[in-house]
């Protein structure tokens, strides 16, 4: 868990999770509220995406105790 490969994998996963969460929130909330991208309240979107990214890192850390020790993946 304390090597570069693990943290590279974990960072990649958390960045992807952040982006996916932000896009999903915008895609669901904006059309329902009748907003376009300039009208989106970005603070809650970024806050939820950040929380999802933190959870992703914590999941990677927890996974390091199950799979290979140098991987952030649960199945590798």
MARBA-3410 file (N, C-alpha, C, O; in Angstrom, 1 decimal):
76
0.8,-1.2,0.0,0.0,0.0,0.0,0.9,1.3,0.0,0.4,2.3,-0.4 ~ 2.1,1.2,0.4,2.9,2.4,0.5,3.8,2.6,-0.7,4.9,3.2,-0.5 ~ 3.5,2.0,-1.8,4.3,2.2,-3.0,3.7,3.1,-4.0,2.5,3.4,-3.9 ~ 4.4,3.5,-5.0,3.9,4.5,-6.0,2.8,3.9,-6.9,1.9,4.6,-7.2 ~ 2.9,2.6,-7.2,1.8,1.9,-8.0,0.5,2.0,-7.3,-0.5,2.4,-8.0
0.4,1.7,-6.1,-0.8,1.8,-5.3,-1.4,3.2,-5.4,-2.6,3.3,-5.7 ~ -0.6,4.2,-5.1,-1.2,5.5,-5.0,-1.5,6.1,-6.4,-2.4,6.9,-6.5 ~ -0.8,5.6,-7.4,-1.2,6.0,-8.8,-2.5,5.5,-9.2,-3.4,6.2,-9.7 ~ -2.7,4.2,-8.9,-4.0,3.5,-9.1,-5.1,4.2,-8.3,-6.2,4.5,-8.9 ~ -4.9,4.5,-7.0,-5.9,5.1,-6.2,-6.2,6.5,-6.7,-7.4,6.9,-6.7
-5.2,7.2,-7.1,-5.5,8.6,-7.6,-6.3,8.5,-8.9,-7.2,9.3,-9.1 ~ -5.9,7.6,-9.8,-6.7,7.5,-11.0,-8.1,7.2,-10.8,-9.0,7.8,-11.4 ~ -8.4,6.2,-9.9,-9.7,5.9,-9.6,-10.5,7.0,-8.9,-11.7,7.2,-9.3 ~ -9.9,7.7,-8.0,-10.6,8.8,-7.4,-10.9,10.0,-8.3,-11.9,10.6,-8.2 ~ -10.0,10.3,-9.2,-10.2,11.3,-10.2,-11.4,10.9,-11.1,-12.2,11.8,-11.5
-11.4,9.7,-11.6,-12.5,9.2,-12.4,-13.8,9.3,-11.7,-14.8,9.7,-12.2 ~ -13.8,8.9,-10.4,-15.0,8.9,-9.6,-15.5,10.3,-9.4,-16.7,10.6,-9.5 ~ -14.6,11.3,-9.2,-14.9,12.7,-9.1,-15.6,13.2,-10.3,-16.7,13.8,-10.3 ~ -15.0,12.9,-11.5,-15.6,13.4,-12.7,-16.9,12.7,-13.0,-17.9,13.4,-13.5 ~ -17.0,11.4,-12.8,-18.3,10.7,-13.1,-19.4,11.2,-12.2,-20.5,11.3,-12.7
-19.1,11.4,-11.0,-20.1,11.9,-10.0,-20.6,13.3,-10.4,-21.8,13.6,-10.4 ~ -19.7,14.2,-10.8,-20.0,15.5,-11.2,-20.9,15.5,-12.4,-21.9,16.2,-12.5 ~ -20.5,14.8,-13.4,-21.3,14.7,-14.7,-22.7,14.1,-14.4,-23.6,14.6,-14.9 ~ -22.7,13.1,-13.6,-24.0,12.5,-13.3,-24.9,13.4,-12.6,-26.1,13.5,-12.9 ~ -24.4,14.2,-11.6,-25.3,15.1,-10.9,-25.8,16.2,-11.8,-26.9,16.6,-11.8
-24.9,16.7,-12.7,-25.3,17.8,-13.6,-26.3,17.3,-14.6,-27.3,17.9,-14.9 ~ -26.1,16.0,-15.1,-27.0,15.4,-16.1,-28.4,15.2,-15.5,-29.4,15.3,-16.3 ~ -28.5,14.9,-14.2,-29.8,14.6,-13.6,-30.4,15.9,-13.1,-31.6,16.1,-13.4 ~ -29.7,16.7,-12.5,-30.3,17.9,-11.8,-30.6,19.0,-12.8,-31.7,19.6,-12.7 ~ -29.7,19.3,-13.7,-29.9,20.5,-14.5,-31.1,20.4,-15.4,-31.9,21.4,-15.4
-31.4,19.3,-16.1,-32.6,19.2,-16.9,-33.9,19.3,-16.1,-34.9,19.9,-16.5 ~ -33.9,18.6,-14.9,-35.1,18.6,-14.1,-35.4,20.0,-13.6,-36.5,20.4,-13.5 ~ -34.3,20.8,-13.3,-34.5,22.1,-12.8,-34.7,23.2,-13.9,-34.9,24.4,-13.6 ~ -34.5,22.7,-15.1,-34.6,23.6,-16.3,-33.4,24.6,-16.4,-33.6,25.7,-16.8 ~ -32.2,24.1,-16.0,-31.0,24.9,-16.0,-30.1,24.5,-17.1,-30.2,23.4,-17.6
-29.2,25.4,-17.5,-28.1,25.1,-18.4,-26.8,25.1,-17.6,-26.9,25.3,-16.4 ~ -25.7,24.8,-18.2,-24.4,24.7,-17.4,-24.0,25.9,-16.7,-23.4,25.8,-15.7 ~ -24.4,27.1,-17.2,-24.0,28.3,-16.6,-24.9,28.6,-15.3,-24.5,29.4,-14.5 ~ -26.0,27.9,-15.2,-26.9,28.2,-14.0,-26.7,27.1,-12.9,-27.4,27.3,-11.9 ~ -25.9,26.1,-13.2,-25.7,25.1,-12.2,-25.1,25.6,-10.9,-24.1,26.4,-11.0
-25.6,25.3,-9.8,-24.9,25.7,-8.5,-23.7,24.7,-8.3,-23.9,23.6,-7.8 ~ -22.6,25.2,-8.6,-21.4,24.3,-8.6,-20.9,23.9,-7.2,-20.3,22.8,-7.1 ~ -21.2,24.6,-6.2,-20.7,24.3,-4.9,-21.2,22.9,-4.4,-20.4,22.1,-4.0 ~ -22.5,22.6,-4.5,-22.9,21.3,-4.0,-22.5,20.2,-5.0,-22.2,19.1,-4.5 ~ -22.4,20.5,-6.3,-21.9,19.5,-7.2,-20.5,19.1,-6.9,-20.2,17.9,-6.8
-19.6,20.1,-6.7,-18.2,19.8,-6.4,-18.1,19.1,-5.0,-17.2,18.3,-4.8 ~ -18.9,19.5,-4.1,-18.8,18.9,-2.7,-19.2,17.4,-2.8,-18.5,16.6,-2.2 ~ -20.2,17.1,-3.5,-20.6,15.7,-3.6,-19.6,14.9,-4.3,-19.2,13.8,-4.0 ~ -19.1,15.5,-5.4,-18.0,14.8,-6.2,-16.8,14.6,-5.4,-16.1,13.5,-5.5 ~ -16.4,15.6,-4.5,-15.2,15.4,-3.7,-15.4,14.3,-2.6,-14.5,13.5,-2.4
-16.6,14.3,-2.1,-16.9,13.2,-1.1,-16.8,11.9,-1.7,-16.3,10.9,-1.1 ~ -17.3,11.7,-3.0,-17.2,10.5,-3.7,-15.8,10.1,-4.0,-15.4,8.9,-3.9 ~ -14.9,11.1,-4.3,-13.5,10.8,-4.5,-12.8,10.4,-3.3,-12.0,9.5,-3.3 ~ -13.1,11.0,-2.1,-12.6,10.5,-0.8,-13.0,9.1,-0.5,-12.2,8.3,-0.1 ~ -14.2,8.8,-0.7,-14.7,7.4,-0.5,-14.0,6.4,-1.4,-13.7,5.3,-1.0
-13.7,6.9,-2.6,-13.0,6.0,-3.6,-11.6,5.7,-3.0,-11.1,4.6,-3.1 ~ -10.9,6.7,-2.5,-9.5,6.5,-1.9,-9.6,5.6,-0.7,-8.8,4.7,-0.6 ~ -10.6,5.8,0.1,-10.8,4.9,1.3,-11.1,3.5,0.9,-10.6,2.5,1.5 ~ -11.9,3.3,-0.2,-12.1,2.0,-0.7,-10.9,1.3,-1.2,-10.6,0.1,-1.0 ~ -10.0,2.1,-1.9,-8.8,1.6,-2.4,-7.9,1.1,-1.2,-7.2,0.1,-1.3
-7.8,1.9,-0.2,-7.0,1.6,1.0,-7.6,0.3,1.6,-6.8,-0.6,2.0 ~ -8.9,0.2,1.7,-9.5,-1.0,2.3,-9.2,-2.2,1.4,-9.0,-3.4,1.9 ~ -9.2,-2.0,0.1,-8.9,-3.1,-0.9,-7.5,-3.6,-0.8,-7.2,-4.8,-1.2 ~ -6.6,-2.8,-0.4,-5.2,-3.2,-0.3,-5.0,-4.3,0.7,-3.9,-5.0,0.6 ~ -5.9,-4.5,1.6,-5.7,-5.6,2.6,-6.3,-6.9,2.1,-6.2,-7.9,2.8
-6.9,-6.9,0.9,-7.6,-8.1,0.4,-6.8,-8.7,-0.8,-6.4,-9.9,-0.8 ~ -6.5,-7.9,-1.8,-5.9,-8.3,-3.0,-4.4,-8.2,-2.9,-3.8,-8.4,-1.8 ~ -3.7,-7.9,-4.0,-2.3,-7.7,-4.0,-1.9,-6.5,-3.2,-2.7,-5.5,-3.3 ~ -0.9,-6.5,-2.5,-0.6,-5.4,-1.6,-0.1,-4.1,-2.3,-0.3,-3.0,-1.7 ~ 0.3,-4.3,-3.5,0.8,-3.1,-4.3,-0.3,-2.5,-5.2,0.0,-1.7,-6.1
-1.5,-3.0,-5.1,-2.6,-2.6,-6.0,-3.7,-2.1,-5.2,-4.0,-2.5,-4.1 ~ -4.4,-1.1,-5.8,-5.6,-0.5,-5.2,-6.8,-1.2,-5.6,-7.9,-0.9,-5.2 ~ -6.7,-2.3,-6.4,-7.8,-3.1,-6.9,-8.1,-4.2,-5.9,-7.2,-4.7,-5.2 ~ -9.4,-4.5,-5.8,-9.9,-5.6,-4.9,-9.6,-6.9,-5.5,-9.4,-7.9,-4.8 ~ -9.6,-7.0,-6.8,-9.5,-8.3,-7.5,-8.2,-8.6,-8.1,-8.0,-9.8,-8.6
-7.2,-7.7,-8.1,-5.9,-8.0,-8.6,-5.0,-8.7,-7.6,-3.9,-9.0,-7.9
END
